[in-house]
C-alpha cells in the first residue's frame, strides 16, 4: 500500500510533529520546550487576532453570498425553457478553470488605482474620485471577497445543478397543478431535497475560506495594515518571510485545525437537526 | 398564463444571468486584450486590442528562462498527475477489494485528515524535506501531493461499480494481483481515470503555495510562481503579466473545453 506509506510520512507524521512543535519556542532551528507560552502569545498577538477576525469576516460574508448566488443561478439554469442555457452555464462556470495566480493577477490590474474599475466608475459618474482599492482597508477586503466569489460561484453551481437534475420532475408538475407559485416550489421542494449538497458545499467552502492564501498573498499581501491578513498567510509569514518562528506558526496552524473541525461539526449537526 | 409579475421575474432572471455572464467573462477578455497592449495602455484602461503583443511575448520570454520554466511546469504537472493516479487508484482498489479488520477504521481516519488544512502541514513538511535534503528538487514538490485523500476517496467510490466477478475470473485464470490491477482493472475503469486526470492535472498545474515554499532557485520555478513574481516589482509590466496569465490559464482552459462533460462528472464523483 504505497498510498498509506506516503500518507503516513507526509500527513500523519507532520500532523503529530506540528502538534509537538506548537509547544516549542525559539527562532530558526533552535527549539526548547515552552509549554503554553505559544498559546499565551496568541491571545496577545494583534496580528493573529486580526487574521482570525478577517477569516471569520470572509467566512460570514462571502460564503453565504456565494452559495445563495450559486443556488439562484443553478435554479435559473435548470429551467429547460430558458434561452441560452448552454451559454450561461459555460460562462458562469468558466472562472473556476483559471489558476488562482492568473486570476489574482488579473484582478490586481483591474482594481489598480488607475485600473479599469475606477475608469468605468468615473466615466459612469458613480464616483467622484478614484477609489484606492487595494490600499484602503475596506475596499481591499471588498476586492478579496469579489475575487473569491468570482472564482468559486460557478464551481458550487455545478453541484447544485447536478443535484437538481436528479429531482423527479413529476413533483414540480404536481405542485404546479395545485397552484403552488414558483418561489414556493423552489423553497419547499428544491431546497429541502438539495440539503445534503448544500451541506457539502458549505463545508468545503468553509474549509477553503479558512485556508485562504493565494489571493490575499497576491492581491494585497495581507495589507493594508493587516486588513486582509488571513491565518494561512500569517503562518506563511511567520515561517518563511520573516525570521522563522516555526513553533509559534505551528500553534497558529492548530487554531485552523480546531476551527475547521468545530465548524464542520456544527454544520453537520445543524443539517441533522433539520432533517429530523 | 403570462401575468405581469411572472414576466418581470423572467426579465430579472435574464438580466442577472447576463450580468453574471459578463462579470465571469470580462477578466478573460481583459487578459487577452491586455496581452496585446503596453503596460501604460493597460493602466489607462484601454479596452481594445493593441499592437504590443509581440513585444510582450519577447519580454516575457526574456524575463526568465521560460523554456526551463515551462518544462518544469509540464513535467511537474504531468508526472504529478501520473503518479497520483497510480497511487490513489491502487489505494482505492485496495480499500474496496480486500477485506481486513481495520479497513473501515483506516478509511475513516483518512477522511478525517481531509479536513486538516495545508497550512498546518507546511512547516513540518518543509523541515522534513530539509532533513531529506531535497529542498529545491522536483521530488520535494511531488512527494507530499501524490497521495491525495480526495482522489483515493473518489477511486474507492468508483470501484464499487467494478464487477468483482471479473476479478474472480482473472484469479481463476491464474493472474497475479498486480496483473489483475494492470490488465483488467485499469482498462475497465478508463472513464474514471479520465475524469480524475482532469481534476488532478488542474490541481497540480495551479499549485502555488507549496512550490513557493520548496522551490527556491529561478531555474526550478514553475509558471505560476513566475507569473506571481512578475507582479511584485515596483513597476510591474502589465502587458507581460497578462501574457503570462494567458500561458498559465491556457492548458486548463483547453482541457476544460475538450472535456467539459467529463470534467463536471469528475467533480461530481465526490458527492455521490
Interface residues (C-beta under 8 A of the other chain):
Chain A: X1 X2 X3 X4 X6 X7 X9 X10 X11 X12 X13 X14 X15 X17 X18 X21 X69 X72 X73 X76 X77 X82 X83 X87 X88 X90 X91 X92 X94 X95 X97 X98 X99 X100 X101 X102 X103 X104 X105 X106 X107 X108 X109 X110 X112 X114 X115 X116 X118 X119 X120 X150 X153 X154 X155 X158 X159 X162 X163 X182 X196 X197 X200 X207 X210 X211 X213 X214 X218 X231 X232 X235 X236 X239 X240 X246 X249 X250 X253 X254 X256 X257 X260 X261 X264
Chain B: X6 X9 X13 X14 X16 X17 X20 X21 X23 X24 X25 X27 X28 X30 X31 X34 X42 X43 X44 X45 X47 X87 X88 X90 X91 X94 X106 X110 X113 X115 X116 X117 X118 X119 X120 X121 X122 X123 X124 X125 X126 X127 X128 X143 X144 X146 X147 X149 X152 X202 X205 X206 X208 X209 X213 X224 X225 X227 X228 X230 X231 X238 X241 X242 X244 X245 X246 X248 X249 X252 X253 X255 X256 X260 X264 X267 X268 X271
